[in-house]
Amino acid sequence: MSHSISRRAALMAGAALPLAASAGLPGTARAQSAPAENGVALPTHRAFTLGDVKVTTLLAGSRVVPEPHAIFGLNVDDATFAQVSEENFIPSEEARFFFNPVLVEAGENVILVDTGLDAAGITAALEAAGRSPGDVTHVVLTHMHGDHIGGLMTEAGEKTFANASHHAGRVEFDHWAGQDNEGFEAKVRPLEAELQFIEDGDQLGPLTAMAAFGHTPGHLVFTVTGSEGELLLMADTANHYVWSVGEPDWHVSFDTDKDMAVETRRRVLSMAAERKMPVIGYHMPFPGAGYVMAVDDGFAWVPHSYQLTL
């Protein structure tokens, strides 16, 4: 195994640093801590601004997952996976997953993009950020995997966001409606009569939808446009800063159409790199914000430090 560190690996090494470290700087929103997990206090939210638009990432959950090579890099051997992990200073035998819904506030619009694993998690994150489920005016789904729709309904079977309109992609809904999926039936089906469908190019407040199929049949990403710039919500286009952003051709077990997911990943990441736009990833290390840099034949994740201040 080669122990030389590629330029891409050197650039990505900083991505494992806690991004909330800059939260005490003047002009930034201070990250609040959640209850300690394994002795480590996790933040709950982090806010950024695009001029007249406020964007807040919410930590709706986090957990350690064993055997990440059973999820990422399915088309590479164990030695390659281990080498790439070692070069980027992360273990190859386990990984920490993050679940980062996003709150977008623009004028009277309070838009929640994805809802986390369950109602309790997203409610706690919202309240830590100074909001309640009743404040949300719109709920937007990037896709309908369980960790994105879990907070739509409470355990009692009631709508979590009683005052909000609900929006999702038609292609995505039609796919899951024919799958006899327990999560879909419990969380999305009760909203079918009121669900408003969106597709590529549609706008909702400062959000513009863009088709990014492959992870799921109707997976959507969104650009957020404010008076001082734009930001990309890439959802699950890439699910890890090393094993997906850094290795865009690696297959991921969660991707429905793995070849299409690779094509989409390269297209979306290339767009972000070319436009030098900030990116929030649903599963990037919290607060999930950073930039994508084109390096060699792939990309590197550059974590946000203080570029977007509140």
Phi and psi restraints in degrees (value plus and minus 20) as a CYANA .aco file:
   2 SER   PHI     -95.8   -55.8
   2 SER   PSI     119.5   159.5
   3 HIS   PHI    -126.3   -86.3
   3 HIS   PSI     -10.3    29.7
   4 SER   PHI     -92.8   -52.8
   4 SER   PSI     124.3   164.3
   5 ILE   PHI    -122.8   -82.8
   5 ILE   PSI     100.4   140.4
   6 SER   PHI     -90.4   -50.4
   6 SER   PSI     142.0   182.0
   7 ARG   PHI     -79.2   -39.2
   7 ARG   PSI     -59.2   -19.2
   8 ARG   PHI     -82.5   -42.5
   8 ARG   PSI     -64.3   -24.3
   9 ALA   PHI     -84.1   -44.1
   9 ALA   PSI     -60.0   -20.0
  10 ALA   PHI     -83.5   -43.5
  10 ALA   PSI     -59.5   -19.5
  11 LEU   PHI     -88.3   -48.3
  11 LEU   PSI     -58.5   -18.5
  12 MET   PHI     -99.7   -59.7
  12 MET   PSI     -34.2     5.8
  13 ALA   PHI     -77.8   -37.8
  13 ALA   PSI     -56.1   -16.1
  14 GLY   PHI     -89.8   -49.8
  14 GLY   PSI     -32.8     7.2
  15 ALA   PHI     -88.5   -48.5
  15 ALA   PSI     -38.1     1.9
  16 ALA   PHI    -101.5   -61.5
  16 ALA   PSI     -28.9    11.1
  17 LEU   PHI     -88.2   -48.2
  17 LEU   PSI     128.0   168.0
  18 PRO   PHI     -87.1   -47.1
  18 PRO   PSI      95.9   135.9
  19 LEU   PHI     -90.7   -50.7
  19 LEU   PSI     -38.6     1.4
  20 ALA   PHI     -96.6   -56.6
  20 ALA   PSI     -19.1    20.9
  21 ALA   PHI     -82.0   -42.0
  21 ALA   PSI     -47.3    -7.3
  22 SER   PHI    -103.8   -63.8
  22 SER   PSI     -17.0    23.0
  23 ALA   PHI     -84.8   -44.8
  23 ALA   PSI     -38.9     1.1
  24 GLY   PHI    -107.6   -67.6
  24 GLY   PSI     -23.0    17.0
  25 LEU   PHI     -89.2   -49.2
  25 LEU   PSI     126.4   166.4
  26 PRO   PHI     -76.8   -36.8
  26 PRO   PSI     117.5   157.5
  27 GLY   PHI      68.6   108.6
  27 GLY   PSI     -20.7    19.3
  28 THR   PHI    -132.3   -92.3
  28 THR   PSI     138.2   178.2
  29 ALA   PHI    -101.9   -61.9
  29 ALA   PSI     110.5   150.5
  30 ARG   PHI     -95.0   -55.0
  30 ARG   PSI     112.3   152.3
  31 ALA   PHI     -95.1   -55.1
  31 ALA   PSI     113.8   153.8
  32 GLN   PHI    -116.4   -76.4
  32 GLN   PSI     129.7   169.7
  33 SER   PHI    -113.8   -73.8
  33 SER   PSI     121.6   161.6
  34 ALA   PHI    -113.7   -73.7
  34 ALA   PSI     151.0   191.0
  35 PRO   PHI     -74.2   -34.2
  35 PRO   PSI     125.9   165.9
  36 ALA   PHI     -85.5   -45.5
  36 ALA   PSI     120.6   160.6
  37 GLU   PHI    -142.1  -102.1
  37 GLU   PSI     102.3   142.3
  38 ASN   PHI      34.7    74.7
  38 ASN   PSI      15.1    55.1
  39 GLY   PHI      62.5   102.5
  39 GLY   PSI     -18.4    21.6
  40 VAL   PHI    -133.8   -93.8
  40 VAL   PSI     103.4   143.4
  41 ALA   PHI     -98.3   -58.3
  41 ALA   PSI     106.7   146.7
  42 LEU   PHI    -121.7   -81.7
  42 LEU   PSI     124.3   164.3
  43 PRO   PHI     -91.3   -51.3
  43 PRO   PSI     146.2   186.2
  44 THR   PHI    -132.6   -92.6
  44 THR   PSI     -50.4   -10.4
  45 HIS   PHI    -180.5  -140.5
  45 HIS   PSI     140.5   180.5
  46 ARG   PHI    -171.5  -131.5
  46 ARG   PSI     110.4   150.4
  47 ALA   PHI    -128.4   -88.4
  47 ALA   PSI     124.7   164.7
  48 PHE   PHI    -153.1  -113.1
  48 PHE   PSI     145.1   185.1
  49 THR   PHI    -151.2  -111.2
  49 THR   PSI     129.0   169.0
  50 LEU   PHI    -140.3  -100.3
  50 LEU   PSI      36.6    76.6
  51 GLY   PHI      56.7    96.7
  51 GLY   PSI    -128.4   -88.4
  52 ASP   PHI    -106.0   -66.0
  52 ASP   PSI     -16.8    23.2
  53 VAL   PHI    -137.3   -97.3
  53 VAL   PSI     108.9   148.9
  54 LYS   PHI    -123.0   -83.0
  54 LYS   PSI     111.6   151.6
  55 VAL   PHI    -142.2  -102.2
  55 VAL   PSI     103.6   143.6
  56 THR   PHI    -144.0  -104.0
  56 THR   PSI     103.9   143.9
  57 THR   PHI    -106.7   -66.7
  57 THR   PSI     120.1   160.1
  58 LEU   PHI    -140.0  -100.0
  58 LEU   PSI     104.9   144.9
  59 LEU   PHI    -105.1   -65.1
  59 LEU   PSI      80.4   120.4
  60 ALA   PHI    -109.3   -69.3
  60 ALA   PSI     -24.1    15.9
  61 GLY   PHI     149.3   189.3
  61 GLY   PSI     139.7   179.7
  62 SER   PHI    -178.9  -138.9
  62 SER   PSI     124.8   164.8
  63 ARG   PHI    -177.0  -137.0
  63 ARG   PSI     137.6   177.6
  64 VAL   PHI    -112.3   -72.3
  64 VAL   PSI     112.1   152.1
  65 VAL   PHI    -139.2   -99.2
  65 VAL   PSI     108.3   148.3
  66 PRO   PHI    -101.4   -61.4
  66 PRO   PSI     143.3   183.3
  67 GLU   PHI      29.9    69.9
  67 GLU   PSI      40.8    80.8
  68 PRO   PHI     -83.8   -43.8
  68 PRO   PSI     -39.9     0.1
  69 HIS   PHI     -90.4   -50.4
  69 HIS   PSI     -34.6     5.4
  70 ALA   PHI     -96.8   -56.8
  70 ALA   PSI     -28.6    11.4
  71 ILE   PHI    -132.2   -92.2
  71 ILE   PSI     -67.9   -27.9
  72 PHE   PHI    -129.0   -89.0
  72 PHE   PSI     127.6   167.6
  73 GLY   PHI      47.9    87.9
  73 GLY   PSI      20.3    60.3
  74 LEU   PHI     -83.9   -43.9
  74 LEU   PSI     -41.4    -1.4
  75 ASN   PHI    -120.6   -80.6
  75 ASN   PSI      -2.9    37.1
  76 VAL   PHI    -147.8  -107.8
  76 VAL   PSI     137.6   177.6
  77 ASP   PHI    -101.7   -61.7
  77 ASP   PSI     151.6   191.6
  78 ASP   PHI     -81.1   -41.1
  78 ASP   PSI     -59.0   -19.0
  79 ALA   PHI     -84.0   -44.0
  79 ALA   PSI     -61.5   -21.5
  80 THR   PHI     -85.7   -45.7
  80 THR   PSI     -64.0   -24.0
  81 PHE   PHI     -81.1   -41.1
  81 PHE   PSI     -63.9   -23.9
  82 ALA   PHI     -85.8   -45.8
  82 ALA   PSI     -59.3   -19.3
  83 GLN   PHI     -86.6   -46.6
  83 GLN   PSI     -65.7   -25.7
  84 VAL   PHI     -82.1   -42.1
  84 VAL   PSI     -60.2   -20.2
  85 SER   PHI     -83.5   -43.5
  85 SER   PSI     -66.2   -26.2
  86 GLU   PHI     -82.4   -42.4
  86 GLU   PSI     -61.8   -21.8
  87 GLU   PHI     -82.9   -42.9
  87 GLU   PSI     -44.3    -4.3
  88 ASN   PHI    -125.6   -85.6
  88 ASN   PSI      -6.5    33.5
  89 PHE   PHI      43.4    83.4
  89 PHE   PSI      14.3    54.3
  90 ILE   PHI    -146.9  -106.9
  90 ILE   PSI     130.8   170.8
  91 PRO   PHI     -91.7   -51.7
  91 PRO   PSI     130.6   170.6
  92 SER   PHI    -115.5   -75.5
  92 SER   PSI     -26.6    13.4
  93 GLU   PHI    -117.9   -77.9
  93 GLU   PSI     -30.6     9.4
  94 GLU   PHI    -178.6  -138.6
  94 GLU   PSI     142.7   182.7
  95 ALA   PHI    -168.8  -128.8
  95 ALA   PSI     134.7   174.7
  96 ARG   PHI    -120.5   -80.5
  96 ARG   PSI     107.6   147.6
  97 PHE   PHI    -117.3   -77.3
  97 PHE   PSI     123.9   163.9
  98 PHE   PHI    -143.4  -103.4
  98 PHE   PSI     128.0   168.0
  99 PHE   PHI    -146.9  -106.9
  99 PHE   PSI      86.4   126.4
 100 ASN   PHI    -139.3   -99.3
 100 ASN   PSI      59.5    99.5
 101 PRO   PHI     -81.4   -41.4
 101 PRO   PSI     142.9   182.9
 102 VAL   PHI    -149.6  -109.6
 102 VAL   PSI     115.2   155.2
 103 LEU   PHI    -125.3   -85.3
 103 LEU   PSI     105.5   145.5
 104 VAL   PHI    -135.7   -95.7
 104 VAL   PSI     100.7   140.7
 105 GLU   PHI    -135.9   -95.9
 105 GLU   PSI     100.3   140.3
 106 ALA   PHI    -163.4  -123.4
 106 ALA   PSI      89.4   129.4
 107 GLY   PHI      41.5    81.5
 107 GLY   PSI    -146.7  -106.7
 108 GLU   PHI    -106.5   -66.5
 108 GLU   PSI     -24.1    15.9
 109 ASN   PHI    -103.4   -63.4
 109 ASN   PSI     105.8   145.8
 110 VAL   PHI    -142.2  -102.2
 110 VAL   PSI      76.5   116.5
 111 ILE   PHI    -126.5   -86.5
 111 ILE   PSI     102.5   142.5
 112 LEU   PHI    -121.1   -81.1
 112 LEU   PSI     102.6   142.6
 113 VAL   PHI    -122.9   -82.9
 113 VAL   PSI      89.0   129.0
 114 ASP   PHI      52.1    92.1
 114 ASP   PSI     138.8   178.8
 115 THR   PHI    -149.1  -109.1
 115 THR   PSI     -11.6    28.4
 116 GLY   PHI      58.6    98.6
 116 GLY   PSI    -184.1  -144.1
 117 LEU   PHI    -102.1   -62.1
 117 LEU   PSI     -51.8   -11.8
 118 ASP   PHI    -181.1  -141.1
 118 ASP   PSI     148.6   188.6
 119 ALA   PHI     -85.4   -45.4
 119 ALA   PSI     -56.4   -16.4
 120 ALA   PHI     -83.5   -43.5
 120 ALA   PSI     -63.1   -23.1
 121 GLY   PHI     -86.1   -46.1
 121 GLY   PSI     -65.8   -25.8
 122 ILE   PHI     -92.2   -52.2
 122 ILE   PSI     -54.2   -14.2
 123 THR   PHI     -84.1   -44.1
 123 THR   PSI     -63.4   -23.4
 124 ALA   PHI     -83.1   -43.1
 124 ALA   PSI     -62.2   -22.2
 125 ALA   PHI     -86.2   -46.2
 125 ALA   PSI     -61.9   -21.9
 126 LEU   PHI     -82.1   -42.1
 126 LEU   PSI     -65.3   -25.3
 127 GLU   PHI     -85.9   -45.9
 127 GLU   PSI     -55.3   -15.3
 128 ALA   PHI     -84.4   -44.4
 128 ALA   PSI     -49.1    -9.1
 129 ALA   PHI    -108.6   -68.6
 129 ALA   PSI     -15.4    24.6
 130 GLY   PHI      68.7   108.7
 130 GLY   PSI      -3.7    36.3
 131 ARG   PHI    -146.5  -106.5
 131 ARG   PSI     141.7   181.7
 132 SER   PHI    -144.0  -104.0
 132 SER   PSI     142.7   182.7
 133 PRO   PHI     -75.2   -35.2
 133 PRO   PSI     -51.9   -11.9
 134 GLY   PHI     -88.8   -48.8
 134 GLY   PSI     -37.1     2.9
 135 ASP   PHI     -98.7   -58.7
 135 ASP   PSI     -40.4    -0.4
 136 VAL   PHI     -92.3   -52.3
 136 VAL   PSI     107.0   147.0
 137 THR   PHI    -115.6   -75.6
 137 THR   PSI     -46.8    -6.8
 138 HIS   PHI    -162.0  -122.0
 138 HIS   PSI     116.9   156.9
 139 VAL   PHI    -133.7   -93.7
 139 VAL   PSI     106.3   146.3
 140 VAL   PHI    -141.2  -101.2
 140 VAL   PSI     110.7   150.7
 141 LEU   PHI    -125.3   -85.3
 141 LEU   PSI     110.6   150.6
 142 THR   PHI     -96.4   -56.4
 142 THR   PSI     -55.5   -15.5
 143 HIS   PHI    -187.0  -147.0
 143 HIS   PSI    -196.9  -156.9
 144 MET   PHI    -138.7   -98.7
 144 MET   PSI      11.4    51.4
 145 HIS   PHI     -87.6   -47.6
 145 HIS   PSI     133.9   173.9
 146 GLY   PHI     -77.5   -37.5
 146 GLY   PSI     -52.6   -12.6
 147 ASP   PHI     -99.6   -59.6
 147 ASP   PSI     -19.4    20.6
 148 HIS   PHI    -131.5   -91.5
 148 HIS   PSI     -44.4    -4.4
 149 ILE   PHI    -126.4   -86.4
 149 ILE   PSI     -24.1    15.9
 150 GLY   PHI     -80.0   -40.0
 150 GLY   PSI     -48.7    -8.7
 151 GLY   PHI    -110.9   -70.9
 151 GLY   PSI     -15.6    24.4
 152 LEU   PHI     -85.1   -45.1
 152 LEU   PSI     -57.2   -17.2
 153 MET   PHI    -145.4  -105.4
 153 MET   PSI     127.0   167.0
 154 THR   PHI     -98.6   -58.6
 154 THR   PSI     151.9   191.9
 155 GLU   PHI     -83.8   -43.8
 155 GLU   PSI     -44.1    -4.1
 156 ALA   PHI    -103.0   -63.0
 156 ALA   PSI     -19.9    20.1
 157 GLY   PHI      62.1   102.1
 157 GLY   PSI       0.5    40.5
 158 GLU   PHI    -125.1   -85.1
 158 GLU   PSI     135.4   175.4
 159 LYS   PHI     -84.4   -44.4
 159 LYS   PSI     110.6   150.6
 160 THR   PHI     -90.4   -50.4
 160 THR   PSI     -58.3   -18.3
 161 PHE   PHI    -130.9   -90.9
 161 PHE   PSI      57.1    97.1
 162 ALA   PHI     -85.9   -45.9
 162 ALA   PSI     -44.8    -4.8
 163 ASN   PHI    -119.3   -79.3
 163 ASN   PSI     -14.9    25.1
 164 ALA   PHI    -122.7   -82.7
 164 ALA   PSI     128.4   168.4
 165 SER   PHI    -102.4   -62.4
 165 SER   PSI     133.4   173.4
 166 HIS   PHI    -139.5   -99.5
 166 HIS   PSI     114.6   154.6
 167 HIS   PHI    -153.4  -113.4
 167 HIS   PSI     119.4   159.4
 168 ALA   PHI    -178.5  -138.5
 168 ALA   PSI     145.9   185.9
 169 GLY   PHI     -95.1   -55.1
 169 GLY   PSI     118.7   158.7
 170 ARG   PHI     -84.1   -44.1
 170 ARG   PSI     -64.1   -24.1
 171 VAL   PHI     -79.7   -39.7
 171 VAL   PSI     -62.6   -22.6
 172 GLU   PHI     -84.4   -44.4
 172 GLU   PSI     -67.1   -27.1
 173 PHE   PHI     -81.0   -41.0
 173 PHE   PSI     -67.3   -27.3
 174 ASP   PHI     -80.6   -40.6
 174 ASP   PSI     -57.0   -17.0
 175 HIS   PHI     -82.7   -42.7
 175 HIS   PSI     -73.9   -33.9
 176 TRP   PHI     -90.9   -50.9
 176 TRP   PSI     -45.9    -5.9
 177 ALA   PHI     -84.4   -44.4
 177 ALA   PSI     -40.8    -0.8
 178 GLY   PHI    -124.3   -84.3
 178 GLY   PSI      -8.0    32.0
 179 GLN   PHI    -123.0   -83.0
 179 GLN   PSI     -28.6    11.4
 180 ASP   PHI      33.5    73.5
 180 ASP   PSI      27.1    67.1
 181 ASN   PHI    -111.6   -71.6
 181 ASN   PSI     107.2   147.2
 182 GLU   PHI     -80.7   -40.7
 182 GLU   PSI     -64.5   -24.5
 183 GLY   PHI     -83.4   -43.4
 183 GLY   PSI     -64.2   -24.2
 184 PHE   PHI     -81.4   -41.4
 184 PHE   PSI     -65.6   -25.6
 185 GLU   PHI     -84.4   -44.4
 185 GLU   PSI     -53.7   -13.7
 186 ALA   PHI    -103.3   -63.3
 186 ALA   PSI     -52.7   -12.7
 187 LYS   PHI    -125.6   -85.6
 187 LYS   PSI     -56.9   -16.9
 188 VAL   PHI    -122.4   -82.4
 188 VAL   PSI     -62.4   -22.4
 189 ARG   PHI     -73.3   -33.3
 189 ARG   PSI     -59.6   -19.6
 190 PRO   PHI     -82.8   -42.8
 190 PRO   PSI     -37.3     2.7
 191 LEU   PHI    -119.4   -79.4
 191 LEU   PSI     -17.0    23.0
 192 GLU   PHI     -74.3   -34.3
 192 GLU   PSI     -62.5   -22.5
 193 ALA   PHI     -86.7   -46.7
 193 ALA   PSI     -46.3    -6.3
 194 GLU   PHI    -127.1   -87.1
 194 GLU   PSI     -25.5    14.5
 195 LEU   PHI     -85.1   -45.1
 195 LEU   PSI     111.1   151.1
 196 GLN   PHI    -124.5   -84.5
 196 GLN   PSI     106.8   146.8
 197 PHE   PHI    -112.2   -72.2
 197 PHE   PSI     121.3   161.3
 198 ILE   PHI    -146.6  -106.6
 198 ILE   PSI     137.7   177.7
 199 GLU   PHI    -165.1  -125.1
 199 GLU   PSI     159.4   199.4
 200 ASP   PHI     -69.2   -29.2
 200 ASP   PSI     106.4   146.4
 201 GLY   PHI      72.7   112.7
 201 GLY   PSI     -34.3     5.7
 202 ASP   PHI     -89.0   -49.0
 202 ASP   PSI     129.3   169.3
 203 GLN   PHI    -136.8   -96.8
 203 GLN   PSI     124.0   164.0
 204 LEU   PHI    -159.5  -119.5
 204 LEU   PSI      82.4   122.4
 205 GLY   PHI      38.7    78.7
 205 GLY   PSI    -149.2  -109.2
 206 PRO   PHI    -102.5   -62.5
 206 PRO   PSI     -19.5    20.5
 207 LEU   PHI    -112.9   -72.9
 207 LEU   PSI     118.8   158.8
 208 THR   PHI    -144.9  -104.9
 208 THR   PSI     106.2   146.2
 209 ALA   PHI    -100.0   -60.0
 209 ALA   PSI     126.0   166.0
 210 MET   PHI    -158.9  -118.9
 210 MET   PSI     109.0   149.0
 211 ALA   PHI     -84.2   -44.2
 211 ALA   PSI     112.3   152.3
 212 ALA   PHI    -162.9  -122.9
 212 ALA   PSI      38.9    78.9
 213 PHE   PHI     -90.5   -50.5
 213 PHE   PSI     136.3   176.3
 214 GLY   PHI     112.8   152.8
 214 GLY   PSI     -73.9   -33.9
 215 HIS   PHI     -78.2   -38.2
 215 HIS   PSI     -67.0   -27.0
 216 THR   PHI    -154.1  -114.1
 216 THR   PSI     146.9   186.9
 217 PRO   PHI     -80.1   -40.1
 217 PRO   PSI     -47.0    -7.0
 218 GLY   PHI    -146.3  -106.3
 218 GLY   PSI       7.0    47.0
 219 HIS   PHI     -77.2   -37.2
 219 HIS   PSI     111.9   151.9
 220 LEU   PHI    -138.8   -98.8
 220 LEU   PSI     128.1   168.1
 221 VAL   PHI    -139.5   -99.5
 221 VAL   PSI     147.5   187.5
 222 PHE   PHI    -157.8  -117.8
 222 PHE   PSI     117.7   157.7
 223 THR   PHI    -113.9   -73.9
 223 THR   PSI     122.6   162.6
 224 VAL   PHI    -134.4   -94.4
 224 VAL   PSI     102.2   142.2
 225 THR   PHI    -133.8   -93.8
 225 THR   PSI     105.4   145.4
 226 GLY   PHI    -140.4  -100.4
 226 GLY   PSI    -195.9  -155.9
 227 SER   PHI     -91.2   -51.2
 227 SER   PSI     -34.8     5.2
 228 GLU   PHI    -149.2  -109.2
 228 GLU   PSI      25.0    65.0
 229 GLY   PHI     105.2   145.2
 229 GLY   PSI    -194.5  -154.5
 230 GLU   PHI    -155.2  -115.2
 230 GLU   PSI     140.9   180.9
 231 LEU   PHI    -163.8  -123.8
 231 LEU   PSI     126.9   166.9
 232 LEU   PHI    -126.8   -86.8
 232 LEU   PSI     106.0   146.0
 233 LEU   PHI    -115.6   -75.6
 233 LEU   PSI      80.2   120.2
 234 MET   PHI    -108.8   -68.8
 234 MET   PSI     -19.8    20.2
 235 ALA   PHI      31.5    71.5
 235 ALA   PSI    -144.1  -104.1
 236 ASP   PHI    -124.7   -84.7
 236 ASP   PSI       5.0    45.0
 237 THR   PHI     -75.9   -35.9
 237 THR   PSI     -62.9   -22.9
 238 ALA   PHI    -154.2  -114.2
 238 ALA   PSI     109.7   149.7
 239 ASN   PHI    -125.8   -85.8
 239 ASN   PSI     -19.3    20.7
 240 HIS   PHI    -173.5  -133.5
 240 HIS   PSI     120.7   160.7
 241 TYR   PHI     -90.8   -50.8
 241 TYR   PSI     -44.3    -4.3
 242 VAL   PHI    -120.3   -80.3
 242 VAL   PSI     -74.2   -34.2
 243 TRP   PHI    -100.0   -60.0
 243 TRP   PSI     -24.9    15.1
 244 SER   PHI    -145.4  -105.4
 244 SER   PSI     -75.3   -35.3
 245 VAL   PHI     -84.8   -44.8
 245 VAL   PSI     -69.7   -29.7
 246 GLY   PHI     -91.0   -51.0
 246 GLY   PSI     -45.8    -5.8
 247 GLU   PHI    -149.5  -109.5
 247 GLU   PSI      54.2    94.2
 248 PRO   PHI     -85.9   -45.9
 248 PRO   PSI     -39.7     0.3
 249 ASP   PHI    -108.1   -68.1
 249 ASP   PSI     -26.1    13.9
 250 TRP   PHI     -91.9   -51.9
 250 TRP   PSI     115.6   155.6
 251 HIS   PHI     -98.0   -58.0
 251 HIS   PSI     125.9   165.9
 252 VAL   PHI    -141.9  -101.9
 252 VAL   PSI     113.5   153.5
 253 SER   PHI     -80.2   -40.2
 253 SER   PSI     -51.7   -11.7
 254 PHE   PHI     -95.4   -55.4
 254 PHE   PSI     -34.5     5.5
 255 ASP   PHI     -97.0   -57.0
 255 ASP   PSI     104.7   144.7
 256 THR   PHI     -85.3   -45.3
 256 THR   PSI     -70.3   -30.3
 257 ASP   PHI    -135.0   -95.0
 257 ASP   PSI      79.5   119.5
 258 LYS   PHI     -86.9   -46.9
 258 LYS   PSI     -58.3   -18.3
 259 ASP   PHI     -87.8   -47.8
 259 ASP   PSI     -62.2   -22.2
 260 MET   PHI     -85.0   -45.0
 260 MET   PSI     -57.6   -17.6
 261 ALA   PHI     -82.7   -42.7
 261 ALA   PSI     -58.9   -18.9
 262 VAL   PHI     -83.5   -43.5
 262 VAL   PSI     -66.5   -26.5
 263 GLU   PHI     -80.1   -40.1
 263 GLU   PSI     -64.6   -24.6
 264 THR   PHI     -84.8   -44.8
 264 THR   PSI     -63.0   -23.0
 265 ARG   PHI     -78.4   -38.4
 265 ARG   PSI     -66.6   -26.6
 266 ARG   PHI     -84.6   -44.6
 266 ARG   PSI     -59.7   -19.7
 267 ARG   PHI     -86.3   -46.3
 267 ARG   PSI     -67.8   -27.8
 268 VAL   PHI     -89.6   -49.6
 268 VAL   PSI     -63.9   -23.9
 269 LEU   PHI     -85.4   -45.4
 269 LEU   PSI     -57.0   -17.0
 270 SER   PHI     -82.6   -42.6
 270 SER   PSI     -62.1   -22.1
 271 MET   PHI     -81.0   -41.0
 271 MET   PSI     -65.4   -25.4
 272 ALA   PHI     -83.6   -43.6
 272 ALA   PSI     -60.8   -20.8
 273 ALA   PHI     -87.3   -47.3
 273 ALA   PSI     -64.2   -24.2
 274 GLU   PHI     -85.7   -45.7
 274 GLU   PSI     -58.7   -18.7
 275 ARG   PHI    -108.4   -68.4
 275 ARG   PSI     -22.7    17.3
 276 LYS   PHI      31.5    71.5
 276 LYS   PSI      20.0    60.0
 277 MET   PHI    -114.2   -74.2
 277 MET   PSI     123.9   163.9
 278 PRO   PHI     -84.4   -44.4
 278 PRO   PSI     130.0   170.0
 279 VAL   PHI    -150.8  -110.8
 279 VAL   PSI     119.8   159.8
 280 ILE   PHI    -136.8   -96.8
 280 ILE   PSI     106.1   146.1
 281 GLY   PHI    -129.9   -89.9
 281 GLY   PSI     115.9   155.9
 282 TYR   PHI     -79.9   -39.9
 282 TYR   PSI     -50.7   -10.7
 283 HIS   PHI    -136.3   -96.3
 283 HIS   PSI      -8.0    32.0
 284 MET   PHI     -90.8   -50.8
 284 MET   PSI     136.6   176.6
 285 PRO   PHI     -73.6   -33.6
 285 PRO   PSI     110.0   150.0
 286 PHE   PHI     -76.2   -36.2
 286 PHE   PSI     117.2   157.2
 287 PRO   PHI    -107.5   -67.5
 287 PRO   PSI      -1.8    38.2
 288 GLY   PHI      58.1    98.1
 288 GLY   PSI     -14.6    25.4
 289 ALA   PHI    -126.4   -86.4
 289 ALA   PSI     122.8   162.8
 290 GLY   PHI    -196.8  -156.8
 290 GLY   PSI    -180.4  -140.4
 291 TYR   PHI    -152.3  -112.3
 291 TYR   PSI     137.9   177.9
 292 VAL   PHI    -131.9   -91.9
 292 VAL   PSI     108.0   148.0
 293 MET   PHI    -135.3   -95.3
 293 MET   PSI     112.7   152.7
 294 ALA   PHI     -95.3   -55.3
 294 ALA   PSI     104.5   144.5
 295 VAL   PHI    -159.2  -119.2
 295 VAL   PSI     108.6   148.6
 296 ASP   PHI      33.7    73.7
 296 ASP   PSI    -147.0  -107.0
 297 ASP   PHI    -120.4   -80.4
 297 ASP   PSI      -7.7    32.3
 298 GLY   PHI    -158.6  -118.6
 298 GLY   PSI    -160.9  -120.9
 299 PHE   PHI    -162.6  -122.6
 299 PHE   PSI     143.6   183.6
 300 ALA   PHI    -149.5  -109.5
 300 ALA   PSI     122.9   162.9
 301 TRP   PHI    -110.2   -70.2
 301 TRP   PSI     103.6   143.6
 302 VAL   PHI    -130.6   -90.6
 302 VAL   PSI      87.8   127.8
 303 PRO   PHI     -86.2   -46.2
 303 PRO   PSI     125.5   165.5
 304 HIS   PHI     -83.4   -43.4
 304 HIS   PSI     119.7   159.7
 305 SER   PHI    -138.1   -98.1
 305 SER   PSI     -85.5   -45.5
 306 TYR   PHI    -166.1  -126.1
 306 TYR   PSI      -4.0    36.0
 307 GLN   PHI     -87.3   -47.3
 307 GLN   PSI     -55.7   -15.7
 308 LEU   PHI    -129.9   -89.9
 308 LEU   PSI      84.0   124.0
 309 THR   PHI    -130.2   -90.2
 309 THR   PSI     136.4   176.4
